[in-house]
């Protein structure tokens, strides 16, 4: 037997953003299609006209692009099996419904919503094990149907579920599952206005688009039973179904907006590296390797198999996600780190510094690559380089801890002023950029070798503390506070080197003055 080319799809409704669960579903379908050498389609299920918007569609598309999930057919791509928007496929649904009506697999239902609700309330009151449509219109005579239509009642179209039929269905993740149709009612396929409901449109589209595999959330398993029978009624082979477990919160319950950001673009805007988010989401139900969790998209494609997805729900752990983000940040070169962080750095870095002092900026960020997880965190971390910092609580304590700190700061400022440390780097935001960046040769070319290195600055500082009889560990804390406004950050002598001696001297003396009162 010649197997068809694998064709998988992601079919979101444009009624909101791309959330974590949807992103994982898209990712698994995408990876399976790529792994099997098939096609990945994007289909837009926009039949909920009251809630579907183009704005939501654009957010979904942007979320997929940000994660690096590309599609072969669908919006903006076209393809041979379109249209890829359900509201553009209404004639196809009408034709399929007519076929099912003619074959007896469907029937017209004239029941009002009030009657259906009354039936459901009566079933609840009787504590019936079956809640659903009671089949009232299953056996209407032609005369009864004609009478309803004379009254102007426009019917729904319902699928006629087989009565009491035992089925054993195979799921690529769940395995063989036994079900019985007695647990299902005759469900509505087509509304009176000709707009299809999910189960019907889904099957008609999967047939028309030649879908071979359907990977989706476990909450659709019951829908899958209805759909299998509809494929059969329409005379088509059912795709292979794979129902993936839910994403859970820390308590093991279904993840909600209260537990995590669910909009992919929120992660983008907060500076989560997209590769890390992709990597982490992929692990919510599937394992790449027993010995490592960090992998590329290409590695995922090489390793991915649908039947490798687990049956149990996976817990979302933002701490683990942030750890993974940090792993990616640490792997970047300083140049790549600066390129990616630039949108967030623009709030604190002078505009001219991105071009005029690019190497220096890379060095500043390199000091923090071990300390940040999100790109947005860089701005607050490096702000002390560009504006005199406000002292946080820890810095204030360090300045006030020893009464002699005022003299230490002034003395060290004098040592720095006489040193060969770099004179100055980019001025604070709003300042006129007239400072010298590095000493120069006669021809004007900068010569870094003429400057003291961080190691040389440290040696001079240690010599100073020995001369005045101060423990080096005690001395460092107020100096760091004066220069950065906090007690955390890069090595102290990297700080001095990056700030340049002019700014460092000014800040040390200003801090000393503030202590002196």
N, C-alpha and C positions, 0 to 999 in steps of 0.2 A: 504494500500500500504506500502511495506517495503522500507524505504528510504535507499539509498546507504550510505556507510561510507563517510563522508566528506573528500574530497581530494582537497587541494589547492596547488598552486605552485608560485614560483618566478622564472622568466625566463630572466635573464640579458644577454646582449650581451657582450662578453669579449673584448670590443673595448676601454675601459677606466676604471677608478676606480668606486667603489661603491659611488654614490653621495647621497645627502640628499633625493631627490625624490625617488630614487631606494631603499634606506634604509627604508624609510617610507612604500613603497609598500611591501617590504619583511616583515617588522614588522607586518603590518596589516594582511597579509596572514598567517604569523606564529601564531599570536595571535588568529585569527579566527579558524585555524586548532586545536590549543590547546584547545580553549574554547569549541569547538564542539566535542572534542574527536576524531578528524580525523588525517590525515597525511599531512605533509608539505613537498613538493618536491622542489628540486632545479634543474632547467633545463637550459642548456647553449645553447643559440641561437647564434651559431657561423657561420652562413651562410655567413657573410661578411668576406670572407677569406682575403681580402686585409688589413683589419684593426684588425682582431681578433688575439690576442696573448696570449700565456700562462702566460706571465707576468701580463697582465690585469686580467686574470682569478684568479691568485693567490692573487692579490690585492683585488679583490671582495670577495674571500673566507675569507681572513684575516679580511676584514671589517665586514663581517657578524659575524665571531667568536668574534671579539672585542666587538660587540654590544650584544653578548650573544644569537644570533639567530641561533639555530641548525636546521638541516634538517634531515628528516627520510629517504629520498631516493635522490640519485643524485651523483655528483662527490664525490669520496672517501668513499661513502656509498654503492653504488650499489642499487639494488632493483629489483622487479619483472616486472617492466614496462619500463625498459631501452631499448636501450641505452638512456642516458640523455644528449647527445651532438647531435645537429641536423645534423651535417655533418656525423655522424655515422648512420643516419636514412634515407639516400637518397632513398634506395629501397622502403621504405614505402610510400614516397611521390610519387614516380613514379607509384606505384600500385594504389594509390588513384586517381591520375590524369587520369590514364587509365579508371578507373571506371566512372569518371565524363565525359570523352570524349564519352564513350560508351552510357551513359544515355542522352547525349545531354546537360548536365549542363555546359559543357566546350567545347572550340573549339580551334583549332590551328590558330595562328595569324602570318602571314608572313610579316607584315609591318616592314619597316626599321625604325630605330630611326630617320632618316632624315624626313621620311614622317610624323611620329607622331609629331615631333617638328613643321613641317610646318602646320599641322592641328591645333595645339594649338595656333600658332601665328595668324592664320586666325581667330580663335574663339575670340582671344583677340582683333584683329583689328575690328571685327564686334560687339564687346562689348556683346558677347553672355553670357547669364546667366549660360550656361553649359560649363565647361572647362574639357575636358577629351577625352578619345578615342572615335572615331566616329562609331565604330562597323563595320569598312570596311570589315573585314574578317568573320563576323558573318554568312553570307549566301553563302560562296564560294561553288562552285560545286566540285565534285570529280575531274573533269578534271582540274579545276583551281589549286586545291591543288597539283595534280600530276605535273602540269607544274612548280609550285614553287619548288617542291622537285627535279625535274630534273635539275633546275638551281642551286641546292645546297643550297637553303635557308633553314636554320634550324629554325623552328618556336618556338615562345613562346607558352605557353598554357594559355588562358584567361578563367575566369569564366563568364558564361553567366548570367548577372543580369536580373531578371524578369523585364519586361517593365511596368512602371507606376503602380507598386503594392504598395498600401497603407498598412503600417504596424503600429501597436501599440506595442511597445516593453516595457517590464518592467525592470527597473533597481533598484537594492536594495537600492541605494542612491538617484537617480534622480526621481524615481517613474515611472509612465507611460509616454512615449514619443511617439508622432506621427511622422512618417517619410514616405518618398515615394521614391521608387527605381529610379524614374526618375532623381533624383539628383546624381546618381552614375553611373560611367561608368563601362564597362567590364574590370576588373582589371587582371593584370598578376598574375598567380598562380605559374607558373614554367618557369624558364629561359631555353634557348636552351641547356645549359650545364647540365640541370637536377637539378640545385640548386633551392630550393623553395624560394618564397618571404614570408614576415612575415605572412600575413593573412592566407595563405594556410598552411604553416608549423605549425603555432600555432594551427589551428583547428585539423589537423591530429594528432598532439602530444597530444592535450587535449583529443581527443577521445581515443587514444592508452593508455594514462596514467590515464583514467577514472576520469578526473578532474570534480568536481561538482560545484565549485565556482571559479570565476575569479575576483580578486580585483586588479585594476590597475588604472593608471592615467586617468583623464578625457579626455586627448588628444586622447585617444584610442576609444572614444565613436563611432565615425564614422566607425572605423575599426570593432567595435562590430556589426554594422548592416551587413556588408559584411560577417562577420563570422557566424552570426545567419543563414543567407541564405545558407552558405556552410554546416553547420551542418545539416540543413534540406535536402540539396541535397544528402548528404552522408548517410541519413537515421538514424541520431543520435540525441538524445535530447541535446539541447544546455545547457551548464552550466548556473548557475545563475550569471549574470554579476553585478558588482558594480564598478562604475567609480568615483574615488575620486578626489576632487578638486585639483588644482595646489597649490604649495607652492609659495607665493608671497614675494616680497621685501617690504621695508617700504612704497614705493609709490603705492603699490597695483599692481605692474607689475610682470611678471613671474621672479622668482629668477634666477640669473645668477652668474657666477664665480666672477663678479665684486662686488656682494652684500655680498658674504660669501664664506668661504671655502666649497667646495662641496664634496671633497674627504674625506671619513670617516677616513682614516688613517692620514690625516692632523690633525684632532681633537685628535686622539690618540697621535701623536707625540708632540703636544703642551701641552699635559697633561690634557686634558678634561677627567673627570671621565666617563667611558663608561656607567655606570648606569644613570648618569645625562643626557648624550646625548640621550640615549634610551628613558628616561622619557620625555625629551623635544620634541623629534621628534614625539612621540606617541600623543602629544597634538596638533600637527599641523593638525587639522581636526577632532579630536575626543576628547571628554571630559571624564575624569575619574569620577570626583565628583564635586558637586557644591561648596564644602567647602574646598577642598585641591587639589593641583596640583602635589604633590610629592608622588609617589607610586612605588612599586616594580614590577618586571616582573610578579610575581605570582599574584599580585593584579590586574594587567592589564588583565591577562588571565581570572580571575574570572569575571571581569566586561565587557569584550569586546564583542560587538555585531556589526556585519557589518552594520546593519541599524542604528546604533548610530553615524556613520560618517556623518559629516555635508556636506551640498551642497556647501557652500561658500568657497572660497580660504582662506587659513590661512597665515598670515604674519609671516615671520621669523624675530625674534628679538634676536640678539646676546646678548644684554644686559640681557634679560630674561634668555637665556641659561646660561650665566655666573652666574647669581644669583642662578640658580638651581644647578650649579656645586658647588657653595659655600655651599648650603644647604647640599649636600652630604658630602663634606669635613668636615663640622662641626659635622657630625654624627659619624665619625669614631673614634675609640679608638686611642690614641697616637701610639700604636704599629702598627695598621693597616695603619695609616697615614704615618709612617716611611717606612713601607714595600712598599707602593705604590709609595712614592716619591723618593725612593732610586735611580732609573735610572737617575733622574735629579740632585740629590744631589751629585752624584759621581764627578761632575765637580768642586765642592768646598770643599767637606768633605774629610779629609784624610782617606785613605782606611782602616787603622787599627781602626778608630773610630766606624765603623759600628758594630764591634763585641765587642771591648774593652769598648766602652762608649755608648752602645745602650740606656740605660735608660736616660742618659744625652741628647742624640740626640732627644729622644722622647719629653723630656721637652722643648727643643729648638723649635721643630716644633709645640708643643702644644701652644706656645705663639703666633703663627701665624694662627692657624686654623680658627679664626674669621676674618682674614684679607686677605685670599687668596681664589681664586676660582679654579685655575688650578694648577695641581701638578708641572708644570714647574716653577711656581712663587716662590716656596720655596727656590730654590737655591740662587737667588738674595737677597731674604729677609734675609737669615741666613748667608750670606757670611762674614759678619763682625765678626762672631764667630771664623773664621778660618784664617783670614788674616787681617792685619791692614788696615782699610778701607780708601779709598780716600774720602775727604770731598766733599759732594755735595754742591750746592749753599746755601741751607737753613742752613746747618751745618756751613759753613764759616761765614754766617751772625750772627749766634748765638754766635760763638766764638769771633767775633769782636764787638758785640753789647755793651758790658760793659768793660771799661778799666781795671776794677779790676778782670776780669775773670781769668787772668793769676794767680793771687794770690789764687783765689778760688780753681782752679784745683790743684795747688801744695799743698795747705793746706788739701784738701780732699784726695789727694793721700797719705799724711802722716797718716791721720786718718785710711784709709783703710789698709795701710801697717801694722799698729799696731793692727788691728782687728782680729777676729777669723773667718772671711769670708773664704770660700773654697779657698785653695791656687791656684789651677790651674786645668783647664780641658784640653781637647785635644789641642795639639800644632798646630800652623798654618801649612798648607800644606808645606812639605819639611823640617819641623823642626824635630829634633830628639826627639822622644817621651819618655823623661826621667822624666817628671814632676810627682809629686804626685797628684792623683786625689782627694782624701779626706784624712783627718787625720785618723789614724788607732789606734786600740787597740794594746796591746803588742803582741797579736797573729797575727797581720797583717790584721785583718778583718777591712774593712772600717766602720766608724761610722759617719753617717750623723749628728747625734744629737750633735756631738762635734763642728759642724760648725754653724756660725750665719746663720739664715734663712733670706730670703728677708725682712721679717718684722723687724727683728732685725737690719739688715743693714740700713733700712729706718729710724728707730728710732735714730741710731747713726748719720746718715746724718742730720736729722732735728735738733738734738742737736748741731751739728757743725755749721749749718747756723744760729741758734739762737745766738751762742757764738760770731760769727763774724758780726752779725747784717745784714744779707742779707736775702731778701725775698726768701722763698723757691722756688716759681714759677720762679723767675729770675735765680736762681742758677741751676735749673734742666736743662735748655736748653743747656748751653755750656758743661755741663758734659755729657749729652746724645750725643752731637755732637762729643766730644772727644772720646767717647767709641764706637760709631756705625757709625760715618760718615754721619748721617742724623738726621732729626728731628722727625722721625716716628719709631714705633716699639713697643716692649713690654714695660711694666713698667720699669722704670729706675733701680729699685733694683732687678728685675728679671735679667736685663742685667748684673749687677755687679755679681750677684750670678752665672749666667751661664758662664761668662767669667773667673771667679776666680779673687782673688785680685792681683795676680802677673801680669797678663795681664792688668787688669784694672789700676793698679798703673802705669805701664809702659806707657800706652796710655795717661793717664791724664798728666803725666810729659812731654811726647813728645808734646802734644797739647799746654801745657803751654810754652814750649820752642819755638814752632812755633809762638805763639802770641808775645812773647818777642822779636822775631826776631833774 
